[in-house]
Amino acid sequence: MVVKDAELTHLRRCVELAAEALEAGDEPFGSVLVGGSGDVLAEDRNRVASGDRTRHPEFALARWAAEHMAPGERAAATVYTSGEHCPMCAAAHAWVGLGRIVYVASSAQLTGWLAELGVPAPPVRPLQVREVAPGVTVEGPVPELTERVRELHRRFHRAAG
């Protein structure tokens, strides 16, 4: 996939947020919500280490969008993220009517990396966003940043294991 420079800036920020999550002892995921005008509206990182496994950044941004944006604004927005949405986050994204998703690493890539590290399978099947929310435009992976995301996951699981 070829992304524009402005999009790479947003995706790099997602990787920075994922690194912040890792430094806080959390799984390395980060996401940025960008409005149709190109302005960053909100961002978040993974916060599941608190014990609430639903505290994914994509889910938080969907909630934020539902509370702060009109339906048309949500449809024109893009969520940039370090990793493809899980099924829970893909559903939340679709239910609130957010627009496009651009991710660095795919669910298939992450699943492969975790298997290589001997990490047990998660309790929810890692489906592609298109399987959960077929009407959402999804773009990724972004090879320029994929190895950085892979390294964050490797560091997290080596420290946790």
C-alpha positions in Angstrom: 0.0 0.0 0.0 1.2 3.5 -0.8 0.3 6.2 1.7 0.7 10.0 1.5 3.2 11.8 3.6 0.5 13.3 5.9 -0.9 9.8 6.4 2.6 8.5 7.3 2.8 11.2 9.9 -0.4 9.9 11.5 0.7 6.3 11.3 4.1 7.2 12.9 2.1 8.8 15.7 0.2 5.5 16.1 3.5 3.7 16.5 4.7 6.3 19.0 1.5 5.7 21.0 2.0 1.9 20.8 5.5 2.5 22.2 4.0 4.6 25.0 1.6 1.8 25.8 4.6 -0.6 25.9 6.5 1.7 28.3 3.4 1.8 30.5 3.4 -2.0 30.7 0.6 -2.4 28.2 0.2 -4.2 24.9 1.6 -2.0 22.1 -1.3 -0.5 20.2 -2.0 3.1 19.3 -4.6 4.9 17.2 -5.3 8.4 15.9 -8.7 9.8 14.8 -8.4 12.3 11.9 -11.3 14.4 10.7 -12.3 14.9 7.1 -10.4 18.2 7.1 -7.1 16.4 8.1 -7.1 17.6 11.7 -6.2 15.2 14.5 -9.3 15.0 16.6 -8.4 12.4 19.2 -5.8 9.7 19.9 -5.3 6.9 22.4 -3.2 3.9 23.3 -4.0 0.5 24.6 -4.9 0.4 28.3 -5.8 -3.2 28.9 -3.2 -3.7 31.6 -5.8 -2.3 34.0 -7.7 -5.6 33.8 -10.4 -4.3 31.4 -9.6 -6.1 28.2 -12.0 -3.8 26.2 -9.8 -0.7 26.7 -8.4 -0.8 23.1 -7.6 2.6 21.5 -9.9 2.0 18.5 -12.8 1.3 20.7 -12.1 4.4 22.8 -12.0 6.5 19.6 -15.3 5.1 18.4 -16.9 6.1 21.7 -15.3 9.6 21.5 -16.5 10.0 17.9 -20.1 9.0 18.9 -20.1 11.6 21.7 -18.4 14.5 19.9 -19.1 14.2 16.1 -22.1 14.4 13.9 -22.9 11.4 11.7 -21.5 13.1 8.6 -18.3 14.1 10.3 -17.8 10.5 11.5 -18.3 9.1 8.0 -15.6 11.5 6.7 -13.1 10.6 9.4 -10.2 8.2 9.2 -8.9 6.0 12.0 -5.1 5.4 11.7 -3.9 2.6 13.8 -0.8 0.5 14.5 -2.7 -2.7 14.1 -5.8 -3.8 12.2 -8.9 -3.5 14.4 -9.9 -6.6 16.4 -13.6 -7.8 15.9 -14.8 -5.8 18.9 -13.2 -2.6 17.6 -14.3 -3.2 14.0 -17.9 -3.6 15.2 -17.7 -0.4 17.3 -16.2 1.5 14.3 -19.0 0.4 12.0 -21.8 0.9 14.6 -20.9 4.6 15.1 -20.4 5.1 11.4 -16.8 6.0 11.2 -15.1 6.2 7.8 -11.9 4.7 6.6 -9.4 2.6 8.6 -5.6 2.7 7.7 -3.5 0.3 9.7 0.3 -0.5 9.9 0.1 -4.2 10.6 -2.7 -6.7 9.7 -4.4 -9.1 12.0 -2.8 -11.9 10.0 0.7 -10.5 10.5 0.1 -10.1 14.2 -1.3 -13.6 14.5 1.8 -14.9 12.8 4.2 -12.9 15.0 2.5 -14.1 18.2 2.6 -17.7 17.0 6.3 -17.4 16.3 6.7 -16.1 19.9 4.7 -18.9 21.4 1.9 -16.6 22.6 -1.4 -18.5 23.3 -4.3 -17.7 21.0 -6.6 -14.9 22.2 -10.1 -15.7 23.3 -11.6 -14.0 20.2 -10.8 -15.1 16.7 -8.6 -12.5 14.9 -10.9 -11.7 11.9 -10.1 -9.1 9.3 -12.1 -5.9 9.6 -13.8 -6.6 6.2 -15.3 -9.8 7.7 -16.8 -7.9 10.7 -17.7 -4.6 9.0 -17.9 -5.2 5.2 -18.9 -1.6 4.5 -15.8 0.0 6.0 -13.0 1.0 3.7 -9.8 -0.6 5.0 -6.2 0.0 3.9 -3.0 -1.6 5.0 -0.6 -2.9 5.9 2.0 -0.2 5.6 5.4 -1.9 5.0 7.4 1.2 5.9 6.4 0.8 9.5 5.5 -2.8 9.9 8.9 -3.9 11.3 8.7 -1.3 14.0 5.3 -2.6 15.2 6.6 -6.2 15.1 9.5 -5.2 17.3 7.2 -3.6 19.9 5.1 -6.8 20.1 8.3 -8.9 20.4 9.5 -6.7 23.2 6.1 -6.9 25.0 5.8 -10.6 24.8 9.4 -11.3 25.7 9.1 -9.1 28.8 5.7 -10.7 29.7 6.9 -14.3 29.1 
